[in-house]
């Protein structure tokens, strides 16, 4: 009897992107704790909203498209007084990159679009800071990295 293969894209990290639709880009910033995640906008869907949970660190990030909500990256906070912020993208707006301050976790993040910046979200900053930007003619369609109760690391996924 043939052994059943696990279904692709099922689990805590979310579905896998369609072949050729998204690729990793730039450095993965942060620590090596937690478990891997992948949260990527699919096909012709458009990123419409980003929700963040943050206090001293970036606890969690959730991407929403015009077709639905993607699985949460990280958690909802280690503390009771964690902040929750949401921003919406205009119909002609898209992510071009992020700036992250980090060490073992993502301490602070700023989102950059073709129109404006959102943030900073999180604490005062980590030991290292990096600006991750998609190449000209490309856009950020999601993130890859490691997470558990917090966002441990983050890397751009571009299309």
NORJORA-V443082 format. One record per pair of residues at least 24 apart in sequence whose ideal C-beta (glycine too) atoms are under 7 Angstrom apart, sorted by the first residue. I is the first residue (numbers start at 1). J is the second residue. D is the distance in whole Angstrom. If there is no record, write none. Layout:
BEGIN
I_J_D / I_J_D
END
This chain:
BEGIN
13_37_4 / 13_38_5 / 14_38_6 / 14_39_5 / 14_70_6 / 14_71_4 / 17_42_7 / 18_42_6 / 18_43_7 / 21_159_6 / 22_141_5 / 22_142_6 / 22_157_5 / 22_158_7 / 22_159_5 / 23_157_7 / 23_158_6 / 24_144_6 / 24_155_6 / 24_157_6 / 25_134_6 / 25_156_5 / 25_158_4 / 26_132_5 / 26_155_6 / 26_156_5 / 27_130_6 / 27_132_7 / 27_155_7 / 28_145_6 / 28_153_5 / 28_155_4 / 29_100_5 / 29_102_5 / 29_130_5 / 29_153_6 / 29_154_6 / 30_102_5 / 30_105_6 / 30_106_5 / 30_145_6 / 30_152_5 / 30_153_3 / 30_154_6 / 31_103_7 / 31_104_4 / 31_105_6 / 31_152_5 / 31_153_6 / 32_146_6 / 33_104_7 / 33_146_6 / 33_148_7 / 33_152_5 / 34_146_4 / 34_147_5 / 34_148_4 / 34_152_4 / 35_146_6 / 35_147_7 / 35_148_6 / 36_146_6 / 37_73_5 / 37_144_7 / 37_145_6 / 37_146_7 / 37_147_5 / 38_144_5 / 39_63_6 / 39_70_5 / 39_71_6 / 39_73_5 / 39_142_5 / 39_143_6 / 40_141_6 / 40_142_3 / 40_157_5 / 41_65_5 / 41_141_4 / 41_142_6 / 47_89_6 / 47_94_7 / 47_95_6 / 48_88_6 / 48_89_6 / 49_86_6 / 49_88_5 / 50_87_6 / 50_111_7 / 51_84_7 / 51_86_4 / 52_85_5 / 52_121_5 / 53_77_5 / 53_82_5 / 53_84_5 / 54_82_7 / 54_83_6 / 54_121_5 / 54_122_5 / 55_79_6 / 55_81_7 / 55_82_5 / 55_83_6 / 55_123_7 / 56_123_4 / 57_105_5 / 57_106_6 / 57_107_6 / 57_122_6 / 57_123_6 / 57_150_5 / 58_106_4 / 58_109_5 / 58_121_6 / 58_122_5 / 58_150_7 / 58_151_5 / 59_150_5 / 60_151_7 / 61_151_6 / 63_142_7 / 73_143_6 / 73_147_5 / 73_151_6 / 74_147_4 / 74_149_7 / 74_150_5 / 74_151_4 / 75_148_7 / 75_149_4 / 75_150_6 / 78_149_6 / 85_121_6 / 87_118_5 / 89_113_7 / 90_115_7 / 94_139_4 / 95_139_6 / 95_140_4 / 96_133_6 / 96_134_6 / 96_139_6 / 96_140_6 / 97_131_7 / 97_132_5 / 97_133_4 / 97_134_6 / 97_140_6 / 97_156_7 / 98_132_5 / 99_129_7 / 99_131_5 / 100_130_6 / 100_132_7 / 100_154_6 / 101_125_4 / 101_126_4 / 101_129_5 / 102_126_4 / 102_128_6 / 103_127_5 / 103_128_6 / 105_150_5 / 105_151_7 / 105_152_6 / 106_151_4 / 106_154_6 / 132_156_5 / 134_158_5
END
